[in-house]
Amino acid sequence: MSGSFTYMKIMTAMYTIKRGGAYDRFLMMLQAFVERGCHVHCLSLTPIPIDHPLYSNHVVSSPLRARTGFVAKVLVFALFPFYLLVLGWRERVDLIVAFGPLYAFLQALPKWVLKKTMVTFVRSDLSSRPRASQGNSWITLPSRLVDRIGVLCSDRIITNNMASREKIIVMVGRRRERQVSVLYNNIPPIPRPSRETISYERRVLGIPDDGKLLVTAGVVTPGKNFELLLRSLSRGGMTNVFLAIVGDGTTGADFVYRDQLKGLAKELDIRKKLFFTGWLKKDRVWQIFRASDLFVLPSLSEGMPNVLLEALGCEVACFGSNIPGIRDILRHETLMFDPDDDKGLTEKLGRFFSDEDYRRRIMQLCYEQREKFSFDWKERVFVEVTKQKKCTESQE
């Protein structure tokens, strides 16, 4: 890369790290910058674990010791803009990177006062909102307003799916269309386990030799729509198919939802066919993917799910709901289904497990999509972010 960027100083923020693909991708972004010679200053409420001499984590100390929940969010909105302003001025940062419209909103003050360029990543699906909140639009109004202000204050916006890009272009106006780009997530390098490891994972889950293992994964939250899989599994013709849900909740509402799923499994009389693994390390998750016969992601809303890409990378056949984000990955109608139609999904699953020609066709389509997402994401994210800095300097 050009030497003029070797010592570029970047400022970003993340109030706390939670489990999930978006946060994994944030850490990858930080690693991409420091590995290419940028000094990254990150403001947070809790330590963000990056071990590199060019990474500086500025943790906000609070007398209330609030790290999560409502109090933490109040602290973030009240203190972060001013902390970021002081941090940016003191460290003489060259570029501001916001990992989401919320953080673009919080960094708008230092952007304007310090007159620095801000690049914003949009990871969520802005083309729609989770259906759980559609009946209470007034609840989401403040977050929509924050998103809009954050996007409008950004010099460049990088989304991870085409539907969000179109939504943002409508928001910022067609004259700024060239400032909105798409950077898809990638499939990370995934080691291939031994046959013994695959057999071991199936034994641990209690899958019989002639059983079929269906896997899904992610934060166990209502937007993942896991109940669709339970209803499909309970229908006729699925007697020898078992379901593993890899992951767990992160909030109280998530754990309530997990208990509701367990109650539904009891009601549908499929408790012996359902397994909750809880949170697992990445290598263990990938081993379970490798040991499965099919991966299904029935979400109602996604940005661009890393877990689906990882399943493809594990050479597993994949189905996903026909929504933005998933549609960018799978592309083919054959690989997707209506997330409201459990009967339609049941028919698709039944055919996959009974029709060998159909199963081979699904595997071939998944192989083709896997090849398209095997690239160096860290290199591309560095190029996309520094592209705006180059454009700004060329105009000065």
N, C-alpha and C positions, 0 to 999 in steps of 0.2 A: 504494500500500500504506500501511498505518497508520504514522504517524510514530514510534510506539514501537519499531519494528523497524529504523529507519534506521541506527542504530549498533550493532546487535547483533553481538557477537563470537562467532564459531564456531570450534571447534577440530576438526581432522580429522587423518588420517594416511594415508600411502601409502608403503611403504618404497622402492619404485622403480617407475617407469613402464615397462611393456612394451607391445609392439605388440598391438593387438586392440581389439574393440568396447567391452569393459568399461572399459578405461583411457581411451578416448575419451570415454565417458560420465562418468567421474570428472572429467575436465577441464571438461566441459560443466556439471557440477554446481557446481564452484568458480566458473566464470564467472557462473552464474546468481546466486550469492550476492553476489559483489562488484558486479555490475552493478545490484543492487537495494539497495546501501548497506550491506551487511554486511562487517565486517572479518574475513577468514578467516586463521586461523593453521594452517598445515599442516606437520606433522613428517614428515621423510623421510630416507632414506639418500642419495638422489641428488636433484638439483634437479628440481622439478616446474614446468614452464614455463608460468607465467601472468604476464602483464605488466599489472599494475593496481596503483594506489597503495593499495588496500585489501587487497592480498594480501601476506601475510608467510610466506615459506618458511623453516622452521627445519631446516637440514640437519645431521644428526648427524655429527660428526667421529669417525672411528674410527682408532686407531693401526694397526689391521690393514688398513685401506683396503679392507675387504670390501664389495662392493656387490651381489653376486649369489651364488647357491649356498648351500650348507649353512651356511657361516660367517656369511653375512649373515642367514640366518634365525635362527640362535642369537643374534646381536646384537639382532635385532628383539625376540625374546621376552624377552631378559635386560634390555635397556635401555629399550625404548620405554615401558613402563608408568610408569617413574620419570621419564623425560624429559617425558612427557605430563602427569604430575602437576605437575611444576615449571612447565611451560609454562602449563597451565591456571590455576594459582594466580597466577603472575606477571602474566599478561595479563588476569586476571579475566574469563575467558570466560563467556558466557551459555548456550551450548548445545554439546553434543558430537555430532558426526555421524560415524558409522562406515560406511565403504563396504565392507561385508561382515562376516560373523560373526567372522572372525579379528580385524579391527580393533575390533570391539565387545569381544572378549575382552581385547585389549591396553588398551583405554580403560576397562575396568570399574573399575580401581583409582582413577583420577582421578574417575570418576563418583561413586563412593561416598564418597570422602574429601571432595571439593568439593561434593557434594550437587547435582550438575547433571543436567539431563535429557539422555538419549542417544537419538538416532534412528539406527536401523541400516537400511542398504540391503542387501537380499539379491539378488544378481545371478545367482548360479548356480542350477542346478536341484536343489533339495534333495529333490525327490520321488524322485530316483534317483541312482545313482552311475555314472560311466562303466564300461562292462562290462569294460574291461581290468583293473579292480581287483577285480571281483566275486569272483574265485577266491581272493583274498588279503585277506579282510575285516579281518584283524588289522593290515594295513598302514594302512588308512584309519581305524582305531579312534581314534588320537589326534586326527586332524583332525575326526572326527565329534564327539568330546568337546569340542574347542575351539569348534566351531560351536554346539553346544548351550548351552554356558556363555555364549557371546557373545549368543545370541538371548535367553536367559533374563534376562540383565542389562540388556536394552534396554527403554526405556519405550515405544517405538513402532517397529514394523518395517514397512518398505516393500519389497514384492517387485515383480518385473516379470512374473510369470505366476501364474495361478490355482492350478496344482498345488503350487507352492512355498508359496502362502498357506495352503492346506489342510494341508500338512505342518507348517508352523509353528504353526498353531492347535492341532494335535494335540500339538505339543511344549510349548506354553506353557499350554494348557488353554482350554476354551471360555469361561471367564469373562473372558479377555483378547482375545476375538475382535475386538472393536471397535478394538483397538490394532494390528491387522494389516491393512494395506491394499495395494492393487495400483496401481502406476503403470507403465503400459506405456511402452516406448520409442516414439519418434516417427520419422517420416520427415523428415530435414532438407531444407531448400531445395536443390534440385539443378538447376543450369543445364542448358539444352538445347543440346547441341552442334550444329554445322552438319552437313549431309550429307557434306561433304568430310572432316570429322573422323572420322565414323563409317566412311567408306570407307577412310580412312588406317589406322584401328585394325585393320580386317580384313586389309588388305594387310600390315601389320607382322607379324601372326600367321600369315600365309601361307594365309588362307582363300580358296579359289577362289570365283569369282562364283556358282556354283551350290551352294556348300557351306553347311552349317548349323552355326552356332556355339553350342555348349553351354558355359556358364560356371558355375563354382563359385568360392568365395572364403573366406578365413579363415586362421587360423594352421594351418599344415600339421602337424597332430598326430593321433595315432590316433583320438581321439574324433570327428574330423570324418568318418571312414568313407569317405574318397574312393575307396577301392578298389572300393566298390560301383559307382561311376560307370564305372570302368575295365572291370569285368566286363560291365556293361550295354552299354558301347560296343563290346565285342568280339563281341557276339552278332549273328546274321544280321539283315539289313535296316538296319544302321546304317553302311553303307559311306561315306556322304557327310556324316557328322556328325563334327565336331571338338570337342575338349574343351580349355578353358583353365582352369588352376587359378591363381587370382590370390592371391598371398600366399606366405609361406614359414614356416619354423620359427623358434622362439626359443630352444630348448634343444638339447642334444646328442641327446636321444631323438627330438626332432622331425626333425632332419636324417637320422637313421637311417631314420625312417619315410618321409621324402621319397625316399630312395634305394631303399627297398623298393617304393615306387610306380613308380619308374622301371624297376626290375627286373621288376615285374609287367607293365608296359606292353610290355616286350621279350618276355616270355613269351607274352603274348596277341597279339603281333604288331600292336600299335597305336601304336608309338613315333612314327610320322609324324602321328598324329592327336591327340597329347597335347602341350600347351604349359604350361610353368611360367613365369610372368611374374616371380616374385619380388615383393618389396614395392614398391608403387607409391604415389604421392601420390593423395589422395582424388579429385581431379578426373580423373586418368588412369583410376582404377578405374571411376569413373562413366561415362567415355567407352567403356570396354570393355563395361560392362553395356549401354549404349545400342546398341552395335554387335552385341550377341548376339541370338540367336533365342529362347533359353530359359535361365533360371537355375535351378539345382538345388542344394539343400542337404541332403545325406544324413546329417547328424550323428546320433550316438547319444545325446548329451546337450547341452542348451542352456539358458541362462537365458531370454533373449529376444534372438535374434541381430540386431544392427544391420545386418549385411550383407544379410540377407534383406529388411529394411525398405528399405534403400537400393536394392536391385534393384527392388522394387515402385515406389519413387519414380522410377526410371529408365524406368518404363512397360514393363518386361520381363515376359513370362509367367513364373510361378514355380511350382516344385514343391518340396516339402520333406518330410522324414521325419515320420511321425506320432508325435511325442513332445511333452511339455510344452514351452512356449516357442514352438516352431514352430506347434504347434496353436493357440495363442492368436492368432497372426498370420493364418494361412491359413484356419482354421475349417472349410472345406469338405473333405469326404473326397475329392472329385474332385482336389483340389490336393495330396494327401498320399499317401504310400506307406510300406510296412513297410521299415524300414532294414535288415532282414535278407534281403529278397527281391529279389535282383538281376533275376530273371526277371520279376517283377511290374513293376519299374521299367522294364525293357526294353520291355515291352508298352505301358506308358504313354507312353514316349518315342516309340516307333514310331507310335502313334496320333496323337500331337501333330504329328509331322512329315508325316503322310500324310493326315489327316482334317481338312479345312478347317473344317467345322462344329464339330468338337471343339476345334480350336485357338481359334476365336472364342469359344466358351463359356469356355475357360480364361482368355482375355484379359479377358472381362467380369467373371468372378469376381475376378480379380486387381485390376481397376479398382475394384470395390466395396470390397475390403479396403484398398486404398491410401487411399481417402477417409477411412476410419475412423482412420487413424494419421497424418493430417496436422494437427498441432496444435503449440502452443508448449510444448515440454517444459520449457524453463527456467522459465517462469512457473509451471507446475504443480508442479515439484519444489520451488520456493521456497514455494509455498502449503502443500504437504504437510509440509515440514519445520517451518515456523514455526507450523503448526497445533498441534503438540504443545506448543510454547512458550506459545502463547496459553491452551491448556487448563490447563497447569500454573499459570500466573499467575492464572487465574480461580479456582483452588482455594485460593490462598494468602490 
